[in-house]
Amino acid sequence: MNDGSCIRLRPERANYVRSYDFVSAMTHDGRTLYILTLIDGYTRERLAIRVTKRLGRYEVIEALADVMLYRGIPEHIRSDNGPEFVAKELREWLVKMGTETLQIEPGSPRENGYSESFNGKLRDECLSGEISYSLKEAQIVIEKWRMVHNALCSHSALGYRPPAPAACSPLVPPILRSQSMVLIRIECLIAHWFTSLTQAQEIAETWRAEYNESRPHRALGEKTPNEFANEIAASRDLIGSRTAENSP
């Protein structure tokens, strides 16, 4: 049995085993897009999806380094035997980082099961249902899917919690620890092009007002933030008036 197999080396904790793989897609006019996917095998979090017209060993190093900056350095990283993953420069760089490489047996994609499962969901839920007219559009659509999947889609292996909350740690940016912050990235920041500071302020403020006015929350008894705030204010006013009436 290969040392990189999912059975032989199961993820025991976050940052213990990460897996990465390639997926390909096409724009509406037939141009090929190369997609690098990176997943934490323990938290099931989709750490990165890099979409580009070219993915070589140096682009792979750049993508891995970006994730390491805010997620830490993994103990192991699993991949197939593609030329980008077995490149000398990449392997030497991972050794310097302190990460052990795990290459699966040739022709045995099941040994990289976490990546294979993730790539299947990416294709079924996103790539097969979207038509991209440019690289930038594909990057925006796929990144939005990644954010939604991490923040809102439950996973049986995590006790039916979504991956991102299960991965919360001091290494995770605080912006990802709040559902409202995830939503503003998905619905506002990623979905719009800002040409000026004023435009960004106006769009973000419009989103904030709509969110507070019309989004009920289970944690607030299915009330919107504004409704809940108004109830709290009314309760305080009532308590204050009764206190004044009972004072000598």
N, C-alpha and C positions, 0 to 999 in steps of 0.2 A: 504494500500500500504506500502511495506517495506521501511524504511528510506534509505536503500542502493540502491534503484532502480535507474536506469539511468534517469527516468523521474522526480523523486522527488529531486534528488541531481545532477544536471548537473554541469560539470566542468566549472568554471567561469574564471579561470586563470591557468597558469602553477603552478604545485605543489599543486593544490587545491584538486584534486582527482586522485589518481593513482589506477590502477587495476592490480592484479596479479592472475595467474592461472597456472595449470600444464598441460603439454602435454607429451605424451609418444611416443617413437619411438623404432626402433630395429636396431641392426647391421645386417650385412649380414648373420651371423651365429645364429641369434635369441636371442641375448642378449638384454635385455631391457635397454633403456636409458630414464631417467627422465629429463624433460625440464621445468624449471621455467621461465615464461615470465612476464615481468613487463612493463607497458605502462602508459604514462601520458595521461589522458583523454582529456586534453585541446589541447596540442601540437601534439598529436597522435604519439609522439616519442617513439620508442621501446627502453626503457631505458636499458634493460638488458635481455639476454637470457642465463640462467645458465644450462649447460648440464652436467649431472653426472650420475653415476650408483646408487646413493642414494640421496634422498632429504627428509630430516626430518626437524623438527622445527629449529634446530641449523643451518643447511645449508641455510634455508630460511632467518634466521636472518642475517647470514653472507652476503648473496646476497643483501638484503635490505640495510645493512650498507654500503656496497661498493658503491651503487648508491647514498646514502645520503651524502657521503663524497664530491662528486663533483656536485650533483644536488640539494642539500638542503633537508630539511625534509618536507614531504607532510603534509597537514592538515588532509587529510582523505586517507584511503586505503581500496579498495573494493575487496572482494574475496567471494568464495563460502564457504561451511561449511565443507570442508575437514579437516581431523584430524590435518594436519600440520598447517592450517590457524587458527584453534580455540585452538591450544595448549596454555596452561597457560603461559608458558615461553615466547612465542612469543607475546601474548597479553599484558603481563606485560611490556615487553621491549618496545613495541610501545607506551604504556601509558607514560613511562619515556621519550620517544623521543618527546612526545607531538602530536602524531598522533592518530586520532580517527579511530577505525576499523568499517567497514561496512560489515556485512555479509548479503548476499542475501537470499531470501526465499528459503528453500530447494526445489529442483526440478524445479527451475526457472532460468535457465542459461541466459535467455534473460536479466535479471536484471544486469548481468555483461557483457553487450553487447559489450563494447570496447575490452575486452579480448577475447570474443568469436569470434569477427570479425578478430582480429589479429591472433588468433590461427588458424583460417580457412585459412588465407593467408599463414601463415607459413607452414602449411601442404600441401596446394595445390602448392605453388611456390617453396618450398624447400624440405621438408621431402619426399614427394611422388616421387620426381624426382631424388633423390640422394641415392646412396648405400654407407653406411659407413662401413669400415672394422675395425674400432677401435673407442674408445671414443675420442681420440685426433683428429682424422679426422673429426668426427661429430662436435666437438667443433669449429674447424677451418671453416668448410663449413657453419655452422649455423651463426657464428659470421660474416662471410663475407656477408651473406645474410642480416643480420641485418644492417650492415654498409651501404650497397647499398640501402636498403629500406629507411633508414633514410635520406640519402644524395641525392638520385637521383629520388625517386619515388614520384610523385606529389599526393596531396590529395585534394579532392574537398572541404572539410571542411576548408582547409587552403588557399582557393583561388588558388588552383592548384599549390601550392608550396610544396616542400618536407618537412617532419617534422623537420629535424635537423636545417636548417636555420631559421625556425619559432621559434625554441626553443633557439636561441642564446641569451645569457645573461652573466653577469659577472660570473655566476656560471659554465658556460660551458667552458671546456678547449679550449684555442685558437687554438689548433691543429685541432679542428673540425670545425672551422669557415672558412676554406679555402678548396675549392673543391680539389685542388691539394694535400693537406695534407690527405684528406679522401682517395683519389685514391692511394697514396703511401702506406697507411696502408692496403688497400684492395688488391692491385696488387703486392705489394713488401713485406711488413713486415709480414703480415699474411700468405702469400703464400709460404714463404721460411723458412727453418730451418737454423739458423746461428750457425756454429761451432767455429767461431773465429771472432775477431774484423775485421781482414783483409778481410775475406770473406764478412762480412756485408757491409763494405765500398765499395767493388767492386760491389756487387749486387745493392746497393742503387745508386751508381754512374752510372751504366749501365741503370737503370730505369730512372734516371734524364735526361741523355743524350737522351734517346729514347723519353721521354715525351716532351722535348724542341724541338726536331727535327721533330717529326711526329704527334703531337696532335694539330690540329687547334682549336681555341677558338672563339666562337661567339662574345665575348667581344673584341676580337682583329681583328674583320672583317674577321673571318674565316681563319686567318693566324695562323701559329704555333708561339710559343714564340720566336724561333730563327729568323723566317722571320720578325716578328714585330720588334725585337731588331735591326736587320740589317737595316730595313727601317729607324728606328729612328737614327741610327748611320750615315746612308747616308745623311739624312736630315741635321743633325748637321754639317757634313763635307761640304755640299753644302752651308749652311748658313755661315760657317766660311770662305770659299773661296770667297764668294761674299763680305763679310765684308772686307776681305783683299784687294780685287780689288778696292773697293770704298774708301779705306782709303787714305789720301793724302801722 
